[in-house]
Every structure is written in structure tokens, then in C-alpha cells.
Amino acid sequence: MSRIAVLSGKGGSGKTFVSTNLSNIMNNSTYLDCDVEEPNGHIFFKDSELKYEKKVYRDIPTFDSNKCVGCRDCVNFCKFSALAFIKDTPLLFDEVCHSCGGCELVCKHDAIHYEKSQVGTLSVYDNNSKKIVSGEMRIGEASAVSLISEVLKEVSDNSIIDCPPGSACSTMESIKGADYCILVTEPTIFSLHNIQMIVELVELFNIPYGFVINKSNKDLDYIIEDYVKTLNKKILAKIPFSKEVAQITSEGKLITNENEDVKNLFYNLLNNINEKVN
Amino acid sequence: MKIAIATEQENLNSQINQTFGRAPLFLIYNTEDKTSTFIKNEAMNAAGGAGIKASQFLVDQDIDSVICFRLGENAVKVLSGANINLYSAQANKSIQENIELLLNDKLEALVDIHSGYHHG
């Protein structure tokens, strides 16, 4: 029983591929799609029934020009420089605002109040014994963090967390409660470069981790293997580069339902992780 | 008129800095008395919103014009909001030369406005 986060430095490495297939072979699992800028994991779970959908909001400050005296306490307080003061009025840059509430606290004139602003939508599906949770960001929204934290409220003790690509705030938010991180790589220099940043991140969070090589190629795997050796870590699984895998995935199907060998590979991966976590 | 220019060195013969919000220094050039003042850019190491913070500083200095290569959209919002004129700097020309070009109406309005360098 564990909460497994699936990460990769770059997009297209196979996070959703690994996440959905791993979730598929786990009983009573919860699949959480935290890649809220482009959620597509739910597509792979056919015959899902939408249980509920809700709007997710974050709080942003509004300014009462009748009460504002122009003291700038709010502007000076904001550590993110989300406020400017122009033409005797505070000006909010809502995509820079972290919704910390500080400006409202420091305002002595009761001129600042927080209002709700929609960040996106959360959808929860039932799929046989599984729960599928998906966040989708509103177009134009800059920060995914508050939506991801809402997605993660649906976490269970048997969860797969499909993280956003990269190593920025949204990825950090996604791995906060994880017991284990799977780092999905490809045997390319580009993937190696990006996965090194992910290693720095998970080590900072002190979460145990291991590697999966996707699109494995015996002539190129050394690119990742040599690096993994220097960390004294092991490769948990290698998923072969195969036309069949690509074809089935592109049709929105799960390879673990279609190919016994790959299904066994995912079972081994899961057992490997369970040994490390429990 | 007060002109602001992002720079790395306290020298009118040096080049204009490629970035704005995270430039080390700002030159404030006063065309009335021809004085140059170099001021450290406090926004240089800001955790976020450096363009906003640097722009706010220039607004508070009562700047009339900014000469630069490019600006982020948030900086533009602050500077334009305060009716500051934005001019596109000429490459391979010194700060001094760019100031003279502006005074002779030879600089174009700034067109290179980007969406900022945000990292999550």
C-alpha cells in the first residue's frame, strides 16, 4: 500500500503511460492526474462513470478604492511583487499572486478583501473498483498549484500520482505526500539532462525513488544506466521500444490489457516498489 | 525629461543590458541638467515579479521614458499604466548614443514584448 508519484524531466517520456498501466494492475487503486495543464490519463480508463465534477477556486485580493489611502503597505509587503501602485491605486498581477493573504492582513484601512477566482475543474470517475481523479486548469490560468492540491485531497493509500512534466512548483506540489517516486526516462541525452533536475528535487524532498527506462534500446540505455550507477540506484524496469506498445497507446488502450509480457513487466515493477516502500 | 536605461556598468559608453527586470543597475538620465545617476536595481534578485518591482521603482522616480531591447508584459503594464514612453534600443550602440538617438526622435516605439521568464 503506497502513494507512488510518477515524474519525468521532460514531457513525452511516458509518465501517463506508466501511471495508467501501473494503476490498471493495482486493485482498488486511485489514479490522480496532476498534469492539469493537459490531463489525458482518464481517456485510458474506458467505461468510467463520472461521479462528480466541481469548480476549483483560489483566493485573490480585491481593492476598495474608497477605503484605500495609498499607504502602499500591501505593495511593500508582497514578497512576490504581485502588486504595483500606479495612479494612486494598487494594481494586482493575479498570475504572480500566491494567494498568501498577507496584503489583507497588513492593510490598516480594511481596503483589501479576498474573492474567489476559478482555477479549473476537478472530475472524479468510478471505473470498476478504481477511482480516477482528474484536474483540468482553466485556459489562461498561470499557476496550477491550488488545483493540484485539490486533486490530491482525493488521494488514498493505494494511489498513483501522475505528475506534471518538469521540476517547478506544480511538480513539487504533486509529490508532497508521496511515499515513492518513479522517475521515467528515455535513453536520450535530453532525457538524462532533465532527469538530473528531478533527482535533485526528490532528494531535496527526501522521498525514495527509482528509475524506469521507457522506449528502452540496448544500444542506448547506457546513457541512463551509467548515470544511475553513479547514484548507487537501480533501474526498476525497462519498457522496450516497440511499435505494438506505441500503437495500442495511441488508440487510447492500456498495454497491460493487451500484452501479457508487458503486463508482467508492470507487475514486476510494482513488486519492486512495494519491496522498497513496505 | 528623465530617461531610464538598464545597464551593467556605471558608464555611458557601455551597452544597454539585454534584460530589464533583473539588470544590475539603472541609469537615470536627466535631459534638463544632463546628469546621470546610476542606481542599484533592488529587483535584480527578487523571487518573482522582478519586472513589476523594477518598473514600480522607475515609476516612483518619475521617469518619462525607458530605452530597452525588450520587456516582459507585466513590466509593460506597470510602465504604460504610468504613461511612461517605451523605446526600442539600437543594438551595437552605446547608452550615450541611444540617448542621443532618442533626443533626435530616431528611436522607434518598443515592439519586443514577451510573456516573461517564469519558472512555475
Interface residues (C-beta under 8 A of the other chain):
Chain A: V75 C78 K79 F80 S81 A82 L83 A84 F85 I86 K87 L91 F93 V96 A142 S143 G166 A168 C169 S170 T171 M172
Chain B: A43 A46 A47 G48 G49 A50 I52 K53 S55 Q56 V59 N74 K77 V78 G81 A82 H118 H119 G120
